[in-house]
Amino acid sequence: MKPITILVGALGGDGGGVLCDWIIAAAHSQGLGVQATQIPGVAQRTGATTYYLEVTKGPRDSVLALNPAIGEVDVALATELLEAGRMIFNGFVTPDRTTLIASTHRVLAIAERAAMGDGSFDVGRLLRAVKERSQSQILFDMDQAAEESGGVINAVLLGALAGSGKLPIADSAFDLAIREGGKAVDTNLAAFAFGRGHARGELDQAVREHRKRQTAAQGVEDLIERARQSFPAASLDVVEEGIRRLASYQDRRYAALFLDRLAGIDAAIVREVARHLAVRMSYEDVIRVAQAKTSRERLERVRAEVRAKPHEPVEITEHFKPGNEEIAAMLPPVLARWLLARKPFHFSMHVRSTTVWGFLRLRLLAGLRWWRPHTWRYAEEQAEIERWLGQVRDAQALSLELAREIAESARLIKGYGDTHKRGLGNYRRIADEIIAPALAGRMPAAKAADAVANARVAALADPDGGALDRTLAAIAA
């Protein structure tokens, strides 16, 4: 029998090595021969680690290839959409042979993150390439499926592979491989079932039931129902996700505030406003970082990535460099202003989050969600959000296009530290020199919409601010 060739592209933390172990164990349990090779990539999201496997019904000591050959891959698996594009670009995915199984979610590459504006690759082009350059496809958001099932993405990908029917391996063999692996067995089996159901088109009801349970657990069922009665159907995916995101970030009342703030936003632009509003209301702070660092899912991902056995200890050291700004962000406004008036400082901290003391320190920070509304950073963020929303509402009476451009200008405000300062400063300049005159009737709405768009593009394109200076000068002239 000619071997079945499998190429896997996975990012760090996606558990590509564990995925390969499951495939190998399942193949062996079915009496199949299998060989696997790992091809290390580059860290920090500039290159994936790839894994190549060949599965055969022949003897286990059959001679198999160590590396994939261009045009000779039967099944390509990608944990992220750009990795699917990378395999297509390298010639491994072909329309006459390859079944491509990929997640449609995005994890931005370094070049995409470094761009001041939206430097992300065109998802539409990626999807067109995927469909044109592969024989068949199984595509869905596996990251979301992992979150919904409580598992991790490699188990979802394994389920999609099983559901594809491309391997002569029974579902029970994959189940057994997960159980024998001993890593988060229950959640991995749930994620495997989600992936298999997606691949076979049998999951709609299961997903609906899971989301219903998830919403009930967060205590936001009434908010979801309120959203469905108040906003157009085309916006509900974003609005409902915003409710869940903010209930997890802070609490139910904060999610209700999100809906209150959307009241009065025109239906034509409510989806765009909701998307930016949810992101701005869930700004990054020390509490949020501590929540992420101490989550069970993160520890499981790290253990899976380093391929630690259940009895093997794993040590994680977190590196922090807080300064007066980070400390001030957690203080009441009066104390924060006093500290910010002092000479800037920073100091380094190394916290071993896998020790009892280190974990407790981070959990103490994560447990300060109740304190967040009393902090200087919270007060500053909420004031800026209200100013931005007020401008959007006022602009609606003049021009929906102007309101939309003002809403999109929230993209300038992101990150933390100097990046956040620069973005907020640029937004304030645009607000003072274009938006305010337009809302006061000193500039035609159509011209103002075009001016806001041009100024935003200039600010995003030039981190030093020179392009924005020239654009604002030209508009003023």
Secondary structure per residue as TSV (DSSP state, phi and psi in degrees):
chain	resnum	aa	ss	phi	psi
A	1	M	-	360.0	137.4
A	2	K	-	-71.4	134.3
A	3	P	-	-62.1	150.4
A	4	I	E	-90.4	123.7
A	5	T	E	-100.1	135.7
A	6	I	E	-131.5	129.8
A	7	L	E	-119.6	127.7
A	8	V	E	-116.7	128.3
A	9	G	E	-114.3	117.9
A	10	A	E	-134.5	147.3
A	11	L	-	-86.2	161.7
A	12	G	T	-58.5	130.7
A	13	G	T	94.8	-9.0
A	14	D	S	-86.8	-6.3
A	15	G	-	74.7	37.9
A	16	G	H	-62.4	-37.8
A	17	G	H	-64.5	-41.5
A	18	V	H	-66.4	-39.0
A	19	L	H	-57.0	-46.0
A	20	C	H	-63.7	-39.4
A	21	D	H	-60.3	-40.7
A	22	W	H	-63.8	-44.2
A	23	I	H	-62.5	-43.5
A	24	I	H	-62.9	-46.4
A	25	A	H	-63.0	-41.8
A	26	A	H	-65.1	-41.1
A	27	A	H	-63.1	-45.1
A	28	H	H	-62.4	-38.2
A	29	S	H	-66.3	-20.0
A	30	Q	T	-97.7	8.1
A	31	G	T	76.0	20.9
A	32	L	-	-94.6	151.1
A	33	G	E	-85.3	143.0
A	34	V	E	-151.7	143.4
A	35	Q	E	-137.1	140.4
A	36	A	E	-132.6	144.5
A	37	T	E	-132.4	135.5
A	38	Q	E	-102.6	133.9
A	39	I	E	-117.7	100.5
A	40	P	-	-61.2	143.5
A	41	G	-	-103.6	-156.6
A	42	V	-	-110.1	143.1
A	43	A	T	-71.7	176.7
A	44	Q	T	59.5	33.4
A	45	R	T	65.2	30.9
A	46	T	T	-104.3	-1.0
A	47	G	S	-173.4	142.2
A	48	A	-	-88.2	159.6
A	49	T	E	-88.5	128.2
A	50	T	E	-109.8	151.9
A	51	Y	E	-129.4	136.3
A	52	Y	E	-122.3	129.4
A	53	L	E	-128.2	146.8
A	54	E	E	-126.4	130.0
A	55	V	E	-118.5	132.4
A	56	T	E	-141.0	150.9
A	57	K	S	-83.5	-4.4
A	58	G	S	-73.7	-173.1
A	59	P	-	-59.0	150.8
A	60	R	T	-65.7	-20.9
A	61	D	T	-95.4	20.0
A	62	S	-	-61.7	149.8
A	63	V	-	-81.6	117.9
A	64	L	-	-122.3	159.1
A	65	A	-	-76.3	153.2
A	66	L	S	-94.2	-21.2
A	67	N	S	-133.3	151.1
A	68	P	-	-70.7	147.1
A	69	A	-	-106.2	142.2
A	70	I	T	-59.5	129.2
A	71	G	T	81.6	4.9
A	72	E	-	-127.2	35.9
A	73	V	-	-107.0	125.9
A	74	D	S	-83.4	-42.7
A	75	V	E	-132.3	125.9
A	76	A	E	-113.8	130.0
A	77	L	E	-117.2	132.5
A	78	A	E	-135.2	130.4
A	79	T	S	-83.4	-0.2
A	80	E	S	-158.0	148.8
A	81	L	H	-63.8	-39.9
A	82	L	H	-65.7	-28.8
A	83	E	H	-68.4	-32.1
A	84	A	H	-64.0	-43.5
A	85	G	H	-61.6	-37.4
A	86	R	H	-63.1	-41.7
A	87	M	H	-68.1	-35.1
A	88	I	H	-65.7	-46.1
A	89	F	H	-59.6	-36.7
A	90	N	T	-80.3	-2.6
A	91	G	T	88.9	6.2
A	92	F	-	-81.0	-25.3
A	93	V	-	-99.1	124.2
A	94	T	-	-131.5	147.8
A	95	P	T	-71.6	-14.6
A	96	D	T	-93.5	-4.2
A	97	R	T	-144.8	-39.0
A	98	T	-	-89.4	131.8
A	99	T	E	-93.7	122.8
A	100	L	E	-104.7	122.2
A	101	I	E	-116.5	114.5
A	102	A	E	-146.1	150.6
A	103	S	E	-81.7	141.9
A	104	T	-	-91.6	-1.3
A	105	H	-	-77.0	165.0
A	106	R	-	-119.4	139.2
A	107	V	-	-120.6	115.8
A	108	L	-	-66.7	138.9
A	109	A	-	-76.7	167.7
A	110	I	H	-57.4	-44.5
A	111	A	H	-62.2	-35.5
A	112	E	H	-70.0	-40.1
A	113	R	H	-69.6	-34.1
A	114	A	H	-71.6	-21.5
A	115	A	S	-65.0	139.4
A	116	M	S	-65.1	-33.9
A	117	G	S	-107.5	-145.5
A	118	D	-	-83.0	92.8
A	119	G	-	-94.5	11.1
A	120	S	-	-70.7	149.4
A	121	F	-	-65.6	153.2
A	122	D	-	-70.5	109.6
A	123	V	H	-62.5	-35.9
A	124	G	H	-59.4	-44.2
A	125	R	H	-64.6	-40.3
A	126	L	H	-61.3	-45.1
A	127	L	H	-65.7	-38.0
A	128	R	H	-63.3	-41.8
A	129	A	H	-64.1	-40.1
A	130	V	H	-60.2	-44.8
A	131	K	H	-76.2	-30.4
A	132	E	H	-81.5	-30.0
A	133	R	H	-102.7	4.3
A	134	S	S	-124.5	154.6
A	135	Q	S	-71.4	-42.3
A	136	S	E	-148.8	160.7
A	137	Q	E	-138.2	146.6
A	138	I	E	-125.8	106.4
A	139	L	E	-126.7	126.9
A	140	F	E	-164.8	169.7
A	141	D	-	-78.7	94.7
A	142	M	H	-75.1	-26.4
A	143	D	H	-64.4	-43.8
A	144	Q	H	-65.6	-40.8
A	145	A	H	-62.1	-38.5
A	146	A	H	-63.8	-42.3
A	147	E	H	-64.9	-41.9
A	148	E	H	-66.6	-35.1
A	149	S	H	-86.6	-13.4
A	150	G	T	83.4	6.3
A	151	G	S	-104.8	-155.4
A	152	V	-	-123.0	163.8
A	153	I	H	-67.7	-30.1
A	154	N	H	-66.3	-32.9
A	155	A	H	-70.2	-36.6
A	156	V	H	-63.3	-43.3
A	157	L	H	-63.3	-39.7
A	158	L	H	-61.9	-41.5
A	159	G	H	-62.5	-40.3
A	160	A	H	-64.6	-38.6
A	161	L	H	-63.3	-43.7
A	162	A	H	-63.0	-41.8
A	163	G	H	-68.2	-21.3
A	164	S	H	-71.2	-23.9
A	165	G	T	71.7	16.1
A	166	K	-	-83.2	-12.4
A	167	L	S	-115.3	142.6
A	168	P	S	-80.3	55.5
A	169	I	-	-128.6	129.3
A	170	A	-	-73.0	152.3
A	171	D	H	-56.2	-37.5
A	172	S	H	-62.5	-29.9
A	173	A	H	-69.7	-38.0
A	174	F	H	-67.3	-41.8
A	175	D	H	-56.7	-46.0
A	176	L	H	-63.4	-39.6
A	177	A	H	-62.2	-40.0
A	178	I	H	-66.6	-42.1
A	179	R	H	-64.8	-43.4
A	180	E	H	-70.3	-25.0
A	181	G	H	-65.3	-30.3
A	182	G	T	73.6	12.4
A	183	K	S	-106.2	113.3
A	184	A	S	43.2	55.1
A	185	V	H	-57.6	-49.5
A	186	D	H	-62.3	-46.4
A	187	T	H	-70.3	-35.1
A	188	N	H	-68.3	-36.4
A	189	L	H	-66.2	-38.2
A	190	A	H	-64.9	-43.2
A	191	A	H	-65.5	-38.6
A	192	F	H	-59.8	-44.4
A	193	A	H	-64.3	-38.3
A	194	F	H	-60.9	-48.8
A	195	G	H	-62.2	-43.1
A	196	R	H	-64.0	-42.4
A	197	G	H	-64.1	-40.4
A	198	H	H	-60.2	-45.7
A	199	A	H	-63.4	-32.4
A	200	R	H	-97.5	2.3
A	201	G	T	67.5	33.1
A	202	E	-	-118.0	18.7
A	203	L	-	-109.6	-6.2
A	204	D	H	-52.7	-49.1
A	205	Q	H	-66.8	-40.3
A	206	A	H	-62.4	-40.9
A	207	V	H	-64.7	-44.2
A	208	R	H	-60.8	-42.8
A	209	E	H	-66.0	-39.6
A	210	H	H	-65.4	-44.5
A	211	R	H	-62.7	-36.1
A	212	K	H	-63.6	-43.6
A	213	R	H	-64.8	-40.3
A	214	Q	H	-63.5	-44.6
A	215	T	H	-63.5	-41.2
A	216	A	H	-63.6	-38.7
A	217	A	H	-64.5	-33.0
A	218	Q	H	-83.2	-9.8
A	219	G	T	70.4	32.1
A	220	V	-	-119.9	21.6
A	221	E	H	-57.3	-41.1
A	222	D	H	-68.1	-31.8
A	223	L	H	-70.0	-38.5
A	224	I	H	-62.4	-44.2
A	225	E	H	-65.6	-39.3
A	226	R	H	-61.6	-41.4
A	227	A	H	-62.8	-41.0
A	228	R	H	-66.4	-27.9
A	229	Q	H	-86.4	-18.3
A	230	S	H	-105.6	-23.3
A	231	F	S	-124.1	153.1
A	232	P	-	-63.4	151.8
A	233	A	G	-58.5	-34.6
A	234	A	G	-65.8	-17.5
A	235	S	G	-101.8	-7.0
A	236	L	H	-67.0	-30.9
A	237	D	H	-60.4	-42.9
A	238	V	H	-74.0	-43.7
A	239	V	H	-63.8	-45.6
A	240	E	H	-65.7	-39.9
A	241	E	H	-64.8	-36.3
A	242	G	H	-62.2	-40.1
A	243	I	H	-60.8	-48.9
A	244	R	H	-64.6	-41.6
A	245	R	H	-60.9	-45.7
A	246	L	H	-78.0	-29.0
A	247	A	H	-65.7	-38.6
A	248	S	H	-71.6	-38.3
A	249	Y	H	-67.4	-44.5
A	250	Q	T	-127.1	-80.1
A	251	D	-	-169.9	-178.9
A	252	R	H	-62.8	-39.2
A	253	R	H	-64.0	-35.2
A	254	Y	H	-68.0	-37.9
A	255	A	H	-65.3	-36.5
A	256	A	H	-66.4	-36.4
A	257	L	H	-61.7	-36.5
A	258	F	H	-56.8	-46.2
A	259	L	H	-67.9	-39.9
A	260	D	H	-59.1	-40.2
A	261	R	H	-70.2	-25.8
A	262	L	H	-80.2	-14.4
A	263	A	T	-62.5	134.1
A	264	G	T	89.9	-5.7
A	265	I	-	-81.0	131.7
A	266	D	-	-58.7	141.2
A	267	A	T	-57.9	-28.5
A	268	A	T	-69.5	-22.7
A	269	I	T	-124.8	6.1
A	270	V	H	-65.1	-32.0
A	271	R	H	-64.8	-45.2
A	272	E	H	-65.3	-42.7
A	273	V	H	-64.3	-43.0
A	274	A	H	-61.0	-39.8
A	275	R	H	-62.4	-48.9
A	276	H	H	-69.6	-36.2
A	277	L	H	-65.1	-43.6
A	278	A	H	-61.5	-39.6
A	279	V	H	-68.3	-44.5
A	280	R	H	-66.4	-36.4
A	281	M	H	-73.4	-20.1
A	282	S	T	-106.9	48.4
A	283	Y	-	-62.0	153.9
A	284	E	-	-77.7	131.1
A	285	D	-	-144.8	-178.3
A	286	V	H	-60.5	-37.0
A	287	I	H	-63.4	-44.9
A	288	R	H	-64.0	-41.8
A	289	V	H	-62.1	-43.5
A	290	A	H	-64.2	-36.8
A	291	Q	H	-60.1	-46.1
A	292	A	H	-66.7	-40.0
A	293	K	H	-67.4	-27.0
A	294	T	T	-107.3	8.8
A	295	S	-	-71.5	145.2
A	296	R	H	-62.3	-38.1
A	297	E	H	-61.5	-38.2
A	298	R	H	-65.4	-44.8
A	299	L	H	-61.4	-39.8
A	300	E	H	-65.4	-38.1
A	301	R	H	-64.7	-42.1
A	302	V	H	-64.1	-45.0
A	303	R	H	-62.5	-39.8
A	304	A	H	-65.6	-40.2
A	305	E	H	-66.6	-40.9
A	306	V	H	-86.2	0.3
A	307	R	T	59.8	43.1
A	308	A	-	-78.6	136.0
A	309	K	-	-76.2	159.2
A	310	P	T	-54.1	-33.5
A	311	H	T	-89.4	-4.0
A	312	E	S	-91.5	130.3
A	313	P	-	-75.5	149.3
A	314	V	-	-126.5	130.2
A	315	E	-	-108.7	132.2
A	316	I	-	-123.5	126.4
A	317	T	E	-111.9	121.1
A	318	E	E	-92.1	136.9
A	319	H	E	-109.5	123.9
A	320	F	E	-127.3	151.4
A	321	K	-	-138.9	69.4
A	322	P	-	-71.9	153.8
A	323	G	B	-135.1	-169.1
A	324	N	H	-63.6	-31.3
A	325	E	H	-68.0	-44.1
A	326	E	H	-64.8	-38.8
A	327	I	H	-68.7	-43.7
A	328	A	H	-61.2	-33.8
A	329	A	H	-59.2	-25.8
A	330	M	T	-96.8	-1.3
A	331	L	S	-96.6	161.7
A	332	P	-	-61.6	154.3
A	333	P	H	-52.6	-41.1
A	334	V	H	-63.7	-48.4
A	335	L	H	-67.0	-36.9
A	336	A	H	-62.3	-44.4
A	337	R	H	-64.0	-37.4
A	338	W	H	-62.4	-45.2
A	339	L	H	-67.2	-40.0
A	340	L	H	-67.3	-20.5
A	341	A	T	-79.8	-11.5
A	342	R	S	-83.4	172.6
A	343	K	-	-64.2	131.5
A	344	P	-	-60.4	147.6
A	345	F	-	-150.1	160.0
A	346	H	B	-142.6	154.1
A	347	F	-	-146.7	151.1
A	348	S	-	-90.2	144.1
A	349	M	E	-135.3	135.6
A	350	H	E	-119.0	116.7
A	351	V	E	-118.1	122.2
A	352	R	E	-87.3	100.2
A	353	S	T	-74.7	-6.5
A	354	T	T	-95.3	1.4
A	355	T	S	-95.8	159.2
A	356	V	H	-60.1	-48.4
A	357	W	H	-66.1	-43.9
A	358	G	H	-63.9	-43.0
A	359	F	H	-64.1	-42.5
A	360	L	H	-64.7	-35.7
A	361	R	H	-61.6	-44.0
A	362	L	H	-71.2	-37.8
A	363	R	H	-65.7	-32.9
A	364	L	H	-62.0	-43.3
A	365	L	H	-64.8	-44.7
A	366	A	H	-62.1	-29.0
A	367	G	G	-79.7	2.1
A	368	L	G	-89.0	18.8
A	369	R	G	-55.3	-36.9
A	370	W	G	-62.4	-26.1
A	371	W	G	-85.1	-21.4
A	372	R	G	-50.8	-45.4
A	373	P	G	-63.1	-12.0
A	374	H	G	-97.2	1.9
A	375	T	S	-91.6	160.2
A	376	W	H	-61.9	-43.4
A	377	R	H	-61.7	-42.0
A	378	Y	H	-61.0	-46.4
A	379	A	H	-61.3	-42.1
A	380	E	H	-65.4	-44.3
A	381	E	H	-64.4	-44.4
A	382	Q	H	-65.7	-37.5
A	383	A	H	-64.2	-42.2
A	384	E	H	-66.8	-38.7
A	385	I	H	-63.4	-44.2
A	386	E	H	-64.6	-38.1
A	387	R	H	-63.4	-46.0
A	388	W	H	-62.5	-46.9
A	389	L	H	-63.6	-38.0
A	390	G	H	-61.8	-39.6
A	391	Q	H	-66.3	-39.0
A	392	V	H	-62.8	-45.7
A	393	R	H	-64.2	-43.3
A	394	D	H	-65.0	-36.4
A	395	A	H	-69.4	-27.6
A	396	Q	H	-56.6	-35.7
A	397	A	T	-69.2	-21.5
A	398	L	T	-97.2	-45.8
A	399	S	-	-167.3	127.4
A	400	L	H	-66.1	-30.6
A	401	E	H	-66.8	-40.6
A	402	L	H	-64.2	-42.7
A	403	A	H	-61.1	-40.6
A	404	R	H	-64.6	-41.3
A	405	E	H	-66.4	-37.4
A	406	I	H	-65.7	-42.0
A	407	A	H	-59.9	-44.4
A	408	E	H	-65.9	-22.8
A	409	S	G	-67.3	-11.5
A	410	A	G	-62.4	-18.4
A	411	R	G	-62.1	-21.7
A	412	L	G	-68.5	-26.7
A	413	I	S	-99.0	105.2
A	414	K	-	-155.7	169.5
A	415	G	S	70.7	-153.9
A	416	Y	S	-150.7	174.2
A	417	G	H	62.4	-137.2
A	418	D	H	-63.9	-35.6
A	419	T	H	-61.8	-44.4
A	420	H	H	-65.7	-43.2
A	421	K	H	-59.5	-46.6
A	422	R	H	-64.6	-45.2
A	423	G	H	-63.9	-43.7
A	424	L	H	-65.4	-39.7
A	425	G	H	-62.4	-41.2
A	426	N	H	-64.6	-41.2
A	427	Y	H	-62.7	-43.4
A	428	R	H	-62.7	-37.2
A	429	R	H	-63.7	-44.5
A	430	I	H	-64.1	-40.5
A	431	A	I	-64.0	-42.3
A	432	D	I	-74.4	-37.2
A	433	E	I	-95.8	-16.4
A	434	I	I	-125.4	-55.2
A	435	I	I	-64.6	-48.6
A	436	A	H	-59.9	-46.7
A	437	P	H	-60.6	-37.7
A	438	A	H	-65.2	-44.2
A	439	L	H	-68.5	-24.2
A	440	A	T	-85.7	-0.9
A	441	G	T	85.2	11.7
A	442	R	S	-92.2	3.0
A	443	M	S	-147.9	134.0
A	444	P	-	-58.0	141.8
A	445	A	H	-60.0	-41.3
A	446	A	H	-63.2	-43.5
A	447	K	H	-65.6	-39.1
A	448	A	H	-64.5	-40.4
A	449	A	H	-60.7	-44.0
A	450	D	H	-65.7	-39.4
A	451	A	H	-66.3	-42.1
A	452	V	H	-62.1	-43.8
A	453	A	H	-61.8	-45.1
A	454	N	H	-64.7	-41.4
A	455	A	H	-66.7	-39.2
A	456	R	H	-63.3	-45.4
A	457	V	H	-60.9	-41.4
A	458	A	H	-63.8	-43.0
A	459	A	H	-65.0	-37.5
A	460	L	H	-73.7	-28.4
A	461	A	H	-81.9	-24.0
A	462	D	-	-130.9	102.4
A	463	P	T	-65.2	-20.8
A	464	D	T	-82.4	-11.6
A	465	G	S	89.3	-2.4
A	466	G	H	-63.9	-42.1
A	467	A	H	-64.2	-38.9
A	468	L	H	-66.6	-40.6
A	469	D	H	-56.5	-47.4
A	470	R	H	-66.6	-40.0
A	471	T	H	-65.6	-45.3
A	472	L	H	-65.5	-36.1
A	473	A	H	-64.8	-41.9
A	474	A	H	-64.7	-39.5
A	475	I	H	-66.4	-43.1
A	476	A	H	-64.0	-31.6
A	477	A	-	-74.7	360.0
